[in-house]
Amino acid sequence: MIGLDTSVVVRLLVGLPAAQAREARRRLERAVEEEEPAVVSDLVIAEAYFALQHHYGVPKAEAQRILRRFVESAVVQIDPSNSLTALGATGGAGLVDRLIHLRYRGLGAITVTFERRQGSLEGAVRLR
């Protein structure tokens, strides 16, 4: 199994720098050919989400769509697997807040926050 770092994911998505993007693609293709699972952490998704916006000017909604398509491909899997739902959500809590919340839910924990939108998620408690 290989775990893809943010630098690899971003290069796969934007194709820059070109030489590194080609190398990332070759490594992922080799994993597919050898039936070696490729995993992407929810932390990588969060970091890539911000990198796409900050460094490449991709709007939030588009960055979220791009990342969702990437992890829904048959090539990679996301960990934890319930993180995929955060990439499909619109409105309310932001992507990273949803990823945090889903990770806590997976542990059976309640998310405690001061954030109004995150506090409105099922299984979250907003402090005042």
MMTF fields as JSON, N, C-alpha, C and O atoms, coordinates in Angstrom:
{
  "mmtfVersion": "1.0.0",
  "mmtfProducer": "UNKNOWN",
  "numBonds": 511,
  "numAtoms": 512,
  "numGroups": 128,
  "numChains": 1,
  "numModels": 1,
  "chainsPerModel": [1],
  "groupsPerChain": [128],
  "chainIdList": ["A"],
  "bondAtomList": [4, 2, 8, 6, 12, 10, 16, 14, 20, 18, 24, 22, 28, 26, 32, 30, 36, 34, 40, 38, 44, 42, 48, 46, 52, 50, 56, 54, 60, 58, 64, 62, 68, 66, 72, 70, 76, 74, 80, 78, 84, 82, 88, 86, 92, 90, 96, 94, 100, 98, 104, 102, 108, 106, 112, 110, 116, 114, 120, 118, 124, 122, 128, 126, 132, 130, 136, 134, 140, 138, 144, 142, 148, 146, 152, 150, 156, 154, 160, 158, 164, 162, 168, 166, 172, 170, 176, 174, 180, 178, 184, 182, 188, 186, 192, 190, 196, 194, 200, 198, 204, 202, 208, 206, 212, 210, 216, 214, 220, 218, 224, 222, 228, 226, 232, 230, 236, 234, 240, 238, 244, 242, 248, 246, 252, 250, 256, 254, 260, 258, 264, 262, 268, 266, 272, 270, 276, 274, 280, 278, 284, 282, 288, 286, 292, 290, 296, 294, 300, 298, 304, 302, 308, 306, 312, 310, 316, 314, 320, 318, 324, 322, 328, 326, 332, 330, 336, 334, 340, 338, 344, 342, 348, 346, 352, 350, 356, 354, 360, 358, 364, 362, 368, 366, 372, 370, 376, 374, 380, 378, 384, 382, 388, 386, 392, 390, 396, 394, 400, 398, 404, 402, 408, 406, 412, 410, 416, 414, 420, 418, 424, 422, 428, 426, 432, 430, 436, 434, 440, 438, 444, 442, 448, 446, 452, 450, 456, 454, 460, 458, 464, 462, 468, 466, 472, 470, 476, 474, 480, 478, 484, 482, 488, 486, 492, 490, 496, 494, 500, 498, 504, 502, 508, 506],
  "bondOrderList": [1, 1, 1, 1, 1, 1, 1, 1, 1, 1, 1, 1, 1, 1, 1, 1, 1, 1, 1, 1, 1, 1, 1, 1, 1, 1, 1, 1, 1, 1, 1, 1, 1, 1, 1, 1, 1, 1, 1, 1, 1, 1, 1, 1, 1, 1, 1, 1, 1, 1, 1, 1, 1, 1, 1, 1, 1, 1, 1, 1, 1, 1, 1, 1, 1, 1, 1, 1, 1, 1, 1, 1, 1, 1, 1, 1, 1, 1, 1, 1, 1, 1, 1, 1, 1, 1, 1, 1, 1, 1, 1, 1, 1, 1, 1, 1, 1, 1, 1, 1, 1, 1, 1, 1, 1, 1, 1, 1, 1, 1, 1, 1, 1, 1, 1, 1, 1, 1, 1, 1, 1, 1, 1, 1, 1, 1, 1],
  "groupList": [{"groupName": "MET", "atomNameList": ["N", "CA", "C", "O"], "elementList": ["N", "C", "C", "O"], "formalChargeList": [0, 0, 0, 0], "bondAtomList": [1, 0, 2, 1, 3, 2], "bondOrderList": [1, 1, 2], "singleLetterCode": "M", "chemCompType": "L-PEPTIDE LINKING"}, {"groupName": "ILE", "atomNameList": ["N", "CA", "C", "O"], "elementList": ["N", "C", "C", "O"], "formalChargeList": [0, 0, 0, 0], "bondAtomList": [1, 0, 2, 1, 3, 2], "bondOrderList": [1, 1, 2], "singleLetterCode": "I", "chemCompType": "L-PEPTIDE LINKING"}, {"groupName": "GLY", "atomNameList": ["N", "CA", "C", "O"], "elementList": ["N", "C", "C", "O"], "formalChargeList": [0, 0, 0, 0], "bondAtomList": [1, 0, 2, 1, 3, 2], "bondOrderList": [1, 1, 2], "singleLetterCode": "G", "chemCompType": "PEPTIDE LINKING"}, {"groupName": "LEU", "atomNameList": ["N", "CA", "C", "O"], "elementList": ["N", "C", "C", "O"], "formalChargeList": [0, 0, 0, 0], "bondAtomList": [1, 0, 2, 1, 3, 2], "bondOrderList": [1, 1, 2], "singleLetterCode": "L", "chemCompType": "L-PEPTIDE LINKING"}, {"groupName": "ASP", "atomNameList": ["N", "CA", "C", "O"], "elementList": ["N", "C", "C", "O"], "formalChargeList": [0, 0, 0, 0], "bondAtomList": [1, 0, 2, 1, 3, 2], "bondOrderList": [1, 1, 2], "singleLetterCode": "D", "chemCompType": "L-PEPTIDE LINKING"}, {"groupName": "THR", "atomNameList": ["N", "CA", "C", "O"], "elementList": ["N", "C", "C", "O"], "formalChargeList": [0, 0, 0, 0], "bondAtomList": [1, 0, 2, 1, 3, 2], "bondOrderList": [1, 1, 2], "singleLetterCode": "T", "chemCompType": "L-PEPTIDE LINKING"}, {"groupName": "SER", "atomNameList": ["N", "CA", "C", "O"], "elementList": ["N", "C", "C", "O"], "formalChargeList": [0, 0, 0, 0], "bondAtomList": [1, 0, 2, 1, 3, 2], "bondOrderList": [1, 1, 2], "singleLetterCode": "S", "chemCompType": "L-PEPTIDE LINKING"}, {"groupName": "VAL", "atomNameList": ["N", "CA", "C", "O"], "elementList": ["N", "C", "C", "O"], "formalChargeList": [0, 0, 0, 0], "bondAtomList": [1, 0, 2, 1, 3, 2], "bondOrderList": [1, 1, 2], "singleLetterCode": "V", "chemCompType": "L-PEPTIDE LINKING"}, {"groupName": "ARG", "atomNameList": ["N", "CA", "C", "O"], "elementList": ["N", "C", "C", "O"], "formalChargeList": [0, 0, 0, 0], "bondAtomList": [1, 0, 2, 1, 3, 2], "bondOrderList": [1, 1, 2], "singleLetterCode": "R", "chemCompType": "L-PEPTIDE LINKING"}, {"groupName": "PRO", "atomNameList": ["N", "CA", "C", "O"], "elementList": ["N", "C", "C", "O"], "formalChargeList": [0, 0, 0, 0], "bondAtomList": [1, 0, 2, 1, 3, 2], "bondOrderList": [1, 1, 2], "singleLetterCode": "P", "chemCompType": "L-PEPTIDE LINKING"}, {"groupName": "ALA", "atomNameList": ["N", "CA", "C", "O"], "elementList": ["N", "C", "C", "O"], "formalChargeList": [0, 0, 0, 0], "bondAtomList": [1, 0, 2, 1, 3, 2], "bondOrderList": [1, 1, 2], "singleLetterCode": "A", "chemCompType": "L-PEPTIDE LINKING"}, {"groupName": "GLN", "atomNameList": ["N", "CA", "C", "O"], "elementList": ["N", "C", "C", "O"], "formalChargeList": [0, 0, 0, 0], "bondAtomList": [1, 0, 2, 1, 3, 2], "bondOrderList": [1, 1, 2], "singleLetterCode": "Q", "chemCompType": "L-PEPTIDE LINKING"}, {"groupName": "GLU", "atomNameList": ["N", "CA", "C", "O"], "elementList": ["N", "C", "C", "O"], "formalChargeList": [0, 0, 0, 0], "bondAtomList": [1, 0, 2, 1, 3, 2], "bondOrderList": [1, 1, 2], "singleLetterCode": "E", "chemCompType": "L-PEPTIDE LINKING"}, {"groupName": "TYR", "atomNameList": ["N", "CA", "C", "O"], "elementList": ["N", "C", "C", "O"], "formalChargeList": [0, 0, 0, 0], "bondAtomList": [1, 0, 2, 1, 3, 2], "bondOrderList": [1, 1, 2], "singleLetterCode": "Y", "chemCompType": "L-PEPTIDE LINKING"}, {"groupName": "PHE", "atomNameList": ["N", "CA", "C", "O"], "elementList": ["N", "C", "C", "O"], "formalChargeList": [0, 0, 0, 0], "bondAtomList": [1, 0, 2, 1, 3, 2], "bondOrderList": [1, 1, 2], "singleLetterCode": "F", "chemCompType": "L-PEPTIDE LINKING"}, {"groupName": "HIS", "atomNameList": ["N", "CA", "C", "O"], "elementList": ["N", "C", "C", "O"], "formalChargeList": [0, 0, 0, 0], "bondAtomList": [1, 0, 2, 1, 3, 2], "bondOrderList": [1, 1, 2], "singleLetterCode": "H", "chemCompType": "L-PEPTIDE LINKING"}, {"groupName": "LYS", "atomNameList": ["N", "CA", "C", "O"], "elementList": ["N", "C", "C", "O"], "formalChargeList": [0, 0, 0, 0], "bondAtomList": [1, 0, 2, 1, 3, 2], "bondOrderList": [1, 1, 2], "singleLetterCode": "K", "chemCompType": "L-PEPTIDE LINKING"}, {"groupName": "ASN", "atomNameList": ["N", "CA", "C", "O"], "elementList": ["N", "C", "C", "O"], "formalChargeList": [0, 0, 0, 0], "bondAtomList": [1, 0, 2, 1, 3, 2], "bondOrderList": [1, 1, 2], "singleLetterCode": "N", "chemCompType": "L-PEPTIDE LINKING"}],
  "groupTypeList": [0, 1, 2, 3, 4, 5, 6, 7, 7, 7, 8, 3, 3, 7, 2, 3, 9, 10, 10, 11, 10, 8, 12, 10, 8, 8, 8, 3, 12, 8, 10, 7, 12, 12, 12, 12, 9, 10, 7, 7, 6, 4, 3, 7, 1, 10, 12, 10, 13, 14, 10, 3, 11, 15, 15, 13, 2, 7, 9, 16, 10, 12, 10, 11, 8, 1, 3, 8, 8, 14, 7, 12, 6, 10, 7, 7, 11, 1, 4, 9, 6, 17, 6, 3, 5, 10, 3, 2, 10, 5, 2, 2, 10, 2, 3, 7, 4, 8, 3, 1, 15, 3, 8, 13, 8, 2, 3, 2, 10, 1, 5, 7, 5, 14, 12, 8, 8, 11, 2, 6, 3, 12, 2, 10, 7, 8, 3, 8],
  "groupIdList": [1, 2, 3, 4, 5, 6, 7, 8, 9, 10, 11, 12, 13, 14, 15, 16, 17, 18, 19, 20, 21, 22, 23, 24, 25, 26, 27, 28, 29, 30, 31, 32, 33, 34, 35, 36, 37, 38, 39, 40, 41, 42, 43, 44, 45, 46, 47, 48, 49, 50, 51, 52, 53, 54, 55, 56, 57, 58, 59, 60, 61, 62, 63, 64, 65, 66, 67, 68, 69, 70, 71, 72, 73, 74, 75, 76, 77, 78, 79, 80, 81, 82, 83, 84, 85, 86, 87, 88, 89, 90, 91, 92, 93, 94, 95, 96, 97, 98, 99, 100, 101, 102, 103, 104, 105, 106, 107, 108, 109, 110, 111, 112, 113, 114, 115, 116, 117, 118, 119, 120, 121, 122, 123, 124, 125, 126, 127, 128],
  "secStructList": [7, 3, 3, 7, 7, 2, 2, 2, 2, 2, 2, 2, 2, 2, 7, 7, 1, 2, 2, 2, 2, 2, 2, 2, 2, 2, 2, 2, 2, 2, 2, 2, 2, 6, 6, 7, 7, 3, 3, 3, 3, 2, 2, 2, 2, 2, 2, 2, 2, 2, 2, 2, 2, 2, 2, 2, 7, 7, 7, 2, 2, 2, 2, 2, 2, 2, 2, 2, 2, 2, 2, 2, 1, 1, 1, 7, 3, 3, 3, 1, 4, 4, 4, 2, 2, 2, 2, 2, 7, 7, 1, 1, 1, 7, 2, 2, 2, 2, 2, 2, 2, 2, 2, 2, 2, 2, 6, 6, 7, 7, 3, 3, 3, 1, 7, 2, 2, 2, 2, 6, 1, 6, 6, 3, 3, 3, 7, 7],
  "xCoordList": [0.849, 0.0, 0.89, 1.936, 0.442, 1.15, 0.187, -1.012, 0.734, -0.027, 0.476, 1.668, -0.428, -0.043, -0.012, -0.967, 1.096, 1.258, 0.57, 0.268, 0.334, -0.301, 0.458, -0.157, 1.772, 2.562, 2.303, 2.269, 2.122, 1.838, 0.427, 0.22, -0.54, -1.937, -2.093, -2.738, -1.515, -1.648, -1.011, -1.568, 0.138, 0.77, -0.057, -0.136, -0.666, -1.556, -2.753, -3.204, -3.252, -4.45, -4.174, -4.973, -3.059, -2.807, -1.767, -1.675, -0.989, -0.006, 1.239, 1.992, 1.476, 2.64, 3.384, 2.757, 4.665, 5.564, 5.442, 5.235, 5.572, 5.289, 6.104, 5.558, 7.389, 8.231, 7.773, 7.725, 7.438, 6.969, 5.586, 5.293, 4.75, 3.416, 3.531, 2.798, 4.446, 4.666, 5.153, 4.69, 6.084, 6.607, 5.504, 5.42, 4.676, 3.562, 2.586, 2.12, 2.289, 1.379, 1.969, 1.271, 3.269, 3.914, 3.855, 3.594, 4.1, 4.073, 2.675, 2.511, 1.671, 0.297, -0.114, -0.793, 0.297, 0.008, 0.659, 0.06, 1.893, 2.565, 1.808, 1.694, 1.293, 0.503, -0.733, -1.074, -1.396, -2.585, -2.216, -2.88, -1.149, -0.712, -0.362, -0.644, 0.25, 0.676, -0.397, -0.159, -1.594, -2.709, -2.31, -2.694, -1.527, -1.072, -2.028, -2.083, -2.774, -3.726, -3.027, -1.924, -3.688, -3.203, -4.217, -5.407, -3.749, -4.642, -4.293, -3.136, -5.338, -5.196, -5.863, -7.048, -5.106, -5.623, -6.543, -6.397, -7.484, -8.332, -7.508, -7.905, -6.367, -5.492, -4.872, -4.688, -4.558, -4.047, -5.131, -4.858, -6.361, -7.481, -7.624, -7.797, -7.554, -7.692, -6.566, -6.805, -5.352, -4.217, -4.281, -3.991, -4.654, -4.773, -5.88, -5.746, -6.959, -8.078, -7.585, -7.929, -6.791, -6.264, -5.17, -5.083, -4.35, -3.295, -3.903, -3.421, -4.951, -5.598, -6.133, -6.037, -6.691, -7.232, -6.12, -6.112, -5.198, -4.178, -3.138, -2.798, -2.637, -1.546, -2.011, -1.283, -3.227, -3.675, -4.962, -5.473, -5.492, -6.66, -7.945, -8.862, -8.022, -9.226, -10.282, -9.996, -11.492, -12.555, -12.879, -12.697, -13.353, -13.634, -14.49, -14.127, -15.618, -16.544, -15.884, -16.093, -15.097, -14.412, -13.323, -13.162, -12.582, -11.555, -12.193, -11.649, -13.331, -14.042, -14.488, -14.361, -15.008, -15.443, -14.265, -14.37, -13.158, -11.962, -11.49, -11.194, -11.421, -10.949, -11.929, -11.514, -13.212, -14.201, -14.04, -14.027, -13.919, -13.712, -12.455, -12.446, -11.411, -10.157, -10.327, -9.893, -10.952, -11.073, -12.192, -12.24, -13.089, -14.12, -13.625, -14.303, -12.45, -11.904, -11.586, -11.476, -11.445, -11.101, -9.619, -9.148, -8.886, -7.436, -7.004, -6.038, -7.701, -7.317, -8.496, -9.653, -8.172, -9.199, -8.882, -7.718, -9.918, -9.73, -9.792, -10.54, -8.997, -8.99, -9.077, -8.302, -10.005, -11.024, -12.082, -12.338, -12.683, -13.592, -14.813, -15.358, -15.258, -16.431, -16.137, -17.06, -14.873, -14.499, -15.049, -15.169, -15.381, -15.925, -17.198, -17.449, -18.004, -19.246, -18.984, -19.791, -17.862, -17.531, -17.292, -17.575, -16.777, -16.496, -17.761, -17.738, -18.852, -20.102, -21.022, -22.028, -20.682, -21.542, -21.387, -20.29, -22.5, -22.465, -23.212, -24.149, -22.805, -23.448, -23.102, -22.628, -23.339, -23.073, -21.588, -20.817, -21.201, -19.806, -18.899, -19.291, -17.693, -16.72, -16.146, -16.38, -15.405, -14.853, -13.98, -14.169, -13.047, -12.137, -12.897, -12.619, -13.846, -14.663, -15.444, -15.593, -15.938, -16.664, -15.728, -16.111, -14.517, -13.551, -13.215, -13.146, -13.012, -12.747, -13.918, -13.734, -15.108, -16.311, -16.478, -16.794, -16.271, -16.413, -15.369, -15.657, -14.181, -13.149, -13.564, -13.423, -14.066, -14.524, -15.717, -15.79, -16.644, -17.8, -17.349, -17.901, -16.346, -15.813, -15.221, -15.165, -14.781, -14.247, -15.333, -15.072, -16.564, -17.654, -17.66, -18.305, -16.942, -16.832, -17.815, -18.273, -18.117, -18.935, -17.983, -17.013, -18.25, -17.448, -17.926, -19.112, -17.02, -17.319, -16.65, -15.445, -17.444, -16.929, -17.616, -18.69, -16.981, -17.615, -18.176, -18.91, -17.834, -18.268, -19.747, -20.166, -20.533, -21.974, -22.28, -23.09, -21.63, -21.935, -21.494, -22.219, -20.335, -19.891, -20.769, -21.07, -21.172, -22.033, -23.405, -24.1, -23.809, -25.119, -25.085, -26.137, -23.897, -23.797, -24.31, -24.165, -24.898, -25.409, -24.266, -23.239, -24.456, -23.409, -22.399, -21.369, -22.681, -21.786, -22.508, -23.736, -21.73, -22.265, -21.552, -20.324, -22.348, -21.77, -21.722, -22.74, -20.536, -20.386, -20.688, -20.495, -21.15, -21.497, -20.669, -20.831],
  "yCoordList": [-1.179, 0.0, 1.235, 1.272, 2.254, 3.534, 4.602, 4.569, 5.532, 6.684, 7.922, 8.227, 8.634, 9.816, 11.06, 11.356, 11.773, 13.036, 14.155, 14.002, 15.249, 16.406, 16.863, 17.205, 16.874, 17.334, 16.471, 16.984, 15.183, 14.271, 14.504, 14.589, 14.607, 14.804, 16.099, 16.112, 17.177, 18.47, 18.407, 18.941, 17.768, 17.668, 16.812, 17.111, 15.762, 14.95, 15.773, 15.607, 16.645, 17.413, 18.609, 18.906, 19.296, 20.514, 20.318, 21.141, 19.251, 18.98, 19.834, 19.886, 20.51, 21.386, 21.1, 20.752, 21.235, 21.291, 20.014, 18.921, 20.181, 19.104, 17.842, 16.74, 17.979, 16.792, 16.018, 14.788, 16.733, 16.062, 15.459, 14.381, 16.136, 15.602, 14.292, 13.338, 14.252, 13.011, 11.888, 10.753, 12.202, 11.192, 10.685, 9.487, 11.582, 11.185, 10.277, 9.272, 10.64, 9.831, 8.443, 7.434, 8.408, 7.107, 6.219, 5.02, 6.811, 6.01, 5.493, 4.348, 6.323, 5.893, 4.832, 3.864, 5.016, 3.998, 2.664, 1.606, 2.718, 1.481, 0.794, -0.432, 1.592, 1.022, 0.313, -0.78, 0.928, 0.321, -0.98, -2.001, -0.94, -2.136, -3.291, -4.45, -2.969, -3.991, -4.299, -5.051, -3.698, -3.873, -3.517, -4.175, -2.453, -1.92, -0.79, 0.23, -0.948, 0.104, 1.446, 1.497, 2.519, 3.878, 4.564, 4.605, 5.093, 5.718, 7.196, 7.601, 7.989, 9.416, 9.732, 9.458, 10.302, 10.662, 11.873, 12.722, 11.937, 13.119, 14.372, 15.475, 14.208, 15.354, 15.865, 17.069, 14.959, 15.343, 16.074, 17.077, 15.573, 16.243, 17.671, 18.604, 17.843, 19.182, 20.099, 21.247, 19.587, 20.412, 20.732, 21.857, 19.76, 19.979, 20.98, 21.791, 20.929, 21.856, 23.302, 24.156, 23.56, 24.907, 25.244, 26.387, 24.29, 24.54, 24.91, 25.826, 24.21, 24.516, 25.946, 26.647, 26.368, 27.724, 28.767, 29.724, 28.575, 29.589, 29.704, 30.81, 28.572, 28.606, 28.613, 29.07, 28.106, 27.974, 28.742, 28.687, 29.458, 30.303, 29.544, 30.097, 28.293, 27.495, 27.871, 27.832, 28.233, 28.559, 27.355, 26.205, 27.631, 26.581, 25.454, 24.283, 25.8, 24.77, 23.908, 22.696, 24.534, 23.782, 22.887, 21.745, 23.389, 22.572, 21.344, 20.241, 21.544, 20.431, 19.415, 18.209, 19.891, 18.988, 18.205, 17.003, 18.887, 18.232, 17.126, 16.015, 17.43, 16.441, 15.276, 14.128, 15.564, 14.475, 13.54, 12.321, 14.093, 13.253, 12.399, 11.226, 12.982, 12.264, 11.068, 9.963, 11.278, 10.164, 9.197, 8.087, 9.595, 8.664, 7.802, 6.86, 8.119, 7.315, 5.918, 5.709, 4.999, 3.634, 3.521, 2.44, 4.612, 4.578, 4.747, 4.118, 5.583, 5.843, 5.596, 5.578, 5.409, 5.324, 6.349, 6.67, 6.859, 7.868, 7.199, 6.244, 7.715, 7.199, 8.364, 9.315, 8.307, 7.278, 7.374, 8.448, 6.239, 6.156, 7.051, 7.493, 7.329, 8.192, 9.646, 10.456, 9.987, 11.356, 11.767, 12.957, 10.801, 11.112, 11.94, 12.792, 11.71, 12.47, 13.963, 14.788, 14.311, 15.733, 16.416, 17.604, 15.678, 16.268, 16.502, 17.267, 15.866, 16.051, 17.075, 17.47, 17.503, 18.425, 19.848, 20.28, 20.569, 21.983, 22.777, 22.272, 24.002, 24.855, 24.427, 23.314, 25.308, 24.982, 24.944, 25.769, 23.97, 23.844, 23.65, 23.05, 24.164, 24.04, 22.636, 21.792, 22.407, 21.079, 20.572, 19.446, 21.366, 20.894, 20.657, 19.681, 21.526, 21.289, 19.983, 19.252, 19.688, 18.429, 17.223, 16.194, 17.343, 16.252, 15.986, 14.836, 17.048, 16.915, 16.216, 15.273, 16.685, 16.127, 14.645, 13.835, 14.294, 12.89, 12.002, 10.859, 12.515, 11.731, 11.478, 10.361, 12.491, 12.309, 11.356, 10.51, 11.493, 10.582, 9.139, 8.235, 8.93, 7.589, 7.002, 5.783, 7.868, 7.43, 7.316, 6.897, 7.697, 7.682, 8.898, 8.892, 9.946, 11.154, 12.231, 12.221, 13.139, 14.311, 15.455, 15.677, 16.178, 17.348, 18.511, 18.839, 19.127, 20.292, 21.49, 21.478, 22.525, 23.655, 24.951, 24.939, 26.058, 27.369, 27.813, 28.798, 27.088, 27.444, 27.112, 25.974, 28.104, 27.918, 26.837, 25.944, 26.923, 25.964, 24.554, 23.596, 24.414, 23.079, 22.548, 21.355, 23.415, 23.015, 22.547, 21.873, 22.896, 22.464, 21.059, 20.516, 20.456, 19.108, 18.089, 18.272, 17.04, 15.991, 15.396, 14.999, 15.341, 14.798, 15.833, 15.485, 17.1, 18.176, 19.008, 19.092, 19.615, 20.5, 21.829, 21.897, 22.889, 24.23, 24.85, 24.939, 25.274, 26.019, 27.487, 27.961, 28.185, 29.602, 30.5, 31.719],
  "zCoordList": [0.0, 0.0, 0.0, 0.648, -0.752, -0.718, -0.201, -0.478, 0.544, 1.022, 0.32, 0.356, -0.317, -1.094, -0.212, 0.507, -0.281, 0.42, -0.364, -1.547, 0.294, -0.341, -1.576, -2.586, -1.511, -2.658, -3.888, -5.007, -3.695, -4.809, -5.331, -6.542, -4.433, -4.834, -5.621, -6.669, -5.134, -5.82, -7.207, -8.166, -7.322, -8.636, -9.593, -10.784, -9.081, -9.912, -10.404, -11.538, -9.557, -9.892, -10.798, -11.686, -10.586, -11.367, -12.464, -13.375, -12.395, -13.444, -13.392, -14.365, -12.271, -12.13, -10.835, -9.835, -10.829, -11.969, -12.804, -12.276, -14.09, -15.038, -14.789, -14.846, -14.516, -14.298, -13.068, -13.087, -12.006, -10.795, -11.012, -10.497, -11.757, -12.057, -12.845, -12.582, -13.803, -14.571, -13.671, -13.782, -12.783, -11.86, -10.922, -10.654, -10.432, -9.56, -10.313, -9.778, -11.549, -12.371, -12.629, -12.537, -12.954, -13.196, -11.961, -12.063, -10.794, -9.558, -9.27, -8.849, -9.492, -9.266, -10.288, -9.946, -11.526, -12.555, -12.209, -12.4, -11.697, -11.284, -10.156, -10.128, -9.231, -8.13, -8.672, -8.22, -9.63, -10.228, -10.935, -10.755, -11.743, -12.471, -11.534, -11.836, -10.402, -9.446, -8.399, -7.454, -8.584, -7.652, -6.222, -5.255, -6.136, -4.858, -4.46, -5.147, -3.377, -3.002, -2.754, -2.209, -3.162, -2.912, -2.012, -2.323, -0.914, 0.06, 0.198, 0.082, 0.453, 0.689, 2.024, 2.214, 2.931, 4.251, 4.165, 3.285, 5.088, 5.16, 5.45, 5.076, 6.112, 6.363, 5.06, 4.884, 4.168, 2.845, 2.066, 1.407, 2.142, 1.469, 1.989, 1.205, 3.302, 3.88, 3.407, 3.033, 3.426, 3.01, 1.513, 1.107, 0.705, -0.736, -1.043, -1.96, -0.29, -0.445, -0.319, -1.136, 0.697, 0.895, -0.118, -0.567, -0.479, -1.472, -2.822, -3.489, -3.223, -4.501, -4.507, -5.514, -3.39, -3.303, -3.244, -4.019, -2.332, -2.061, -3.177, -3.598, -3.653, -4.627, -6.081, -6.963, -6.339, -7.73, -8.021, -9.14, -7.029, -7.237, -7.535, -8.141, -7.121, -7.369, -6.33, -5.133, -6.757, -5.795, -4.892, -5.292, -3.687, -2.698, -3.255, -3.148, -3.846, -4.341, -5.419, -5.466, -6.274, -7.331, -6.741, -7.172, -5.771, -5.111, -4.467, -4.533, -3.856, -3.223, -4.275, -4.064, -5.401, -6.492, -7.072, -7.316, -7.289, -7.837, -6.904, -7.345, -5.625, -4.657, -4.532, -4.37, -4.606, -4.536, -5.733, -5.566, -6.922, -8.117, -7.964, -8.338, -7.423, -7.245, -6.313, -6.639, -5.159, -4.206, -4.573, -4.043, -5.464, -5.931, -7.082, -7.493, -7.6, -8.69, -8.161, -6.953, -9.049, -8.655, -8.321, -7.968, -8.427, -8.267, -6.811, -6.38, -6.053, -4.662, -3.732, -4.151, -2.478, -1.445, -0.369, -0.131, 0.277, 1.312, 2.679, 2.888, 3.598, 4.963, 5.934, 5.826, 6.882, 7.028, 5.929, 5.385, 5.619, 4.468, 4.604, 3.592, 5.819, 5.965, 5.609, 5.526, 5.399, 5.023, 3.673, 3.384, 2.852, 1.528, 1.639, 0.786, 2.667, 2.807, 2.978, 2.549, 3.601, 3.783, 2.447, 2.296, 1.481, 0.171, -0.638, -1.602, -0.271, -0.992, -0.35, -0.94, 0.85, 1.577, 1.064, 0.71, 1.03, 0.656, 1.708, 2.326, 1.908, 2.889, 4.302, 4.531, 5.23, 6.631, 6.926, 6.435, 7.74, 8.161, 6.952, 5.951, 7.064, 5.983, 5.888, 6.753, 4.84, 4.568, 5.715, 6.175, 6.176, 7.219, 8.524, 9.221, 8.868, 10.064, 9.937, 10.917, 8.752, 8.544, 8.657, 9.212, 8.141, 8.264, 9.736, 10.169, 10.484, 11.922, 12.601, 13.371, 12.307, 12.922, 12.572, 13.444, 11.322, 10.914, 11.577, 11.933, 11.741, 12.426, 13.877, 14.375, 14.544, 15.923, 15.993, 16.885, 15.059, 15.026, 14.869, 15.495, 14.033, 13.835, 15.103, 15.267, 15.995, 17.285, 18.351, 19.479, 17.974, 18.94, 19.846, 20.894, 19.445, 20.258, 19.784, 18.642, 20.678, 20.375, 20.052, 20.777, 18.976, 18.63, 19.486, 19.487, 20.203, 21.033, 20.367, 20.115, 20.084, 19.309, 19.726, 20.328, 19.397, 19.515, 18.169, 18.095, 17.105, 15.759, 15.558, 15.772, 15.15, 14.959, 13.929, 14.176, 12.784, 11.714, 12.062, 11.793, 12.648, 13.039, 14.166, 14.213, 15.057, 16.168, 15.73, 16.49, 14.511, 14.014, 13.414, 13.076, 13.273, 12.729, 13.746, 14.955, 13.246, 14.126, 14.938, 14.388, 16.247, 17.106, 17.555, 18.132, 17.299, 17.749, 18.8, 18.814, 19.668, 20.7, 20.591, 20.55, 20.545, 20.446, 21.84, 22.526, 22.246, 23.482, 23.198, 22.078, 24.188, 23.989, 24.854, 24.812]
}
